[in-house]
Amino acid sequence: MHPLDELKRDLIRGNSILANEDIVDAWGYISVRNSDNLNTYFLPRSRSPGLVDMDNILVSTWTIPRSLAPRRPSMWNGPPTA
């Protein structure tokens, strides 16, 4: 299995768990960052979190305009390294 497929399956499981535990309603969801391209995210199509499957995963590209970029880039690149 490709690592991104495993990541997508984790996303499906996570959405299912949140729905099962009543943590999110029909409009709530979680997304995951693509480990191969940090500007890309996987998120479910507009469906209830408990109904998400592999056919409902969208790829979204997110970039921050320079005017809105944080002054400390480490805030967006994970925790600061010591």
N, C-alpha and C positions, 0 to 999 in steps of 0.2 A: 504494500500500500504506500502511495506517495505521502510524504510528510504533510503536505497541504490538505490531503483528503482526511488525514487523522485530525488535523486542526479543525476542519469543517465538522467532523463528527463530534468533536468536543464541544463545538459551538451548538450543535443540535442538542446534545445532552444537557448542556448548561441551560439552554432555553426551556427544555422540557422540565428540568428540576425546578427552575424558578416558577414555572406555571403550576407544577404539581404542589409546590409548597405555598402557593398563593402569595408569592413575593411580588409578582407583577400581574397586571391585568391583561386584557386582550391587546393592549397597545404597547405594553412594555417589551423590551428585548435586550439582549446583550450582543456585542460585536467583538470580533477579535482582529488583531493586527496581523497582516501577512508577514511572516518571518523572512520571506524572500524579498519583499519590497515594503519597507516601512511606511511608505505613503499610501499603501493600499490596505483596506479593511474588508473583512467578510461580515455581512450582516444578513439577517433573514428578510425575505420579501414581506410585504404587508400581510401578515397572517398572525393568528394567535400563537404565542410561543410554544404551546403544546402541540401544534400542528406542523412545525417546521421540519422539513426533510431536505435531503441533498439537492433536490430539484428547486428548492426555494432559497438557495443561498446566492446573494448578489455580491458583486465585487464593487467597492466604492473607492475612488481615489480622493484623497483629502490633502490639500495643500493649504498652508497658511500664507496669506498675503504678507509681504515684508512689513507693511505698516502695522500688522497685528502680531507679528512674531515676538515671542518673549525675549526679554533682554538676556536671560540666561538660557542658552540653548539646551543645557543639560536637563531642564525641566521637561523637554519633549523627547529626549533621547534615553529615558529611563533614569534610574536613580544615579546621583553623582558618584563617580568612582573616587575612592579614597587615595 
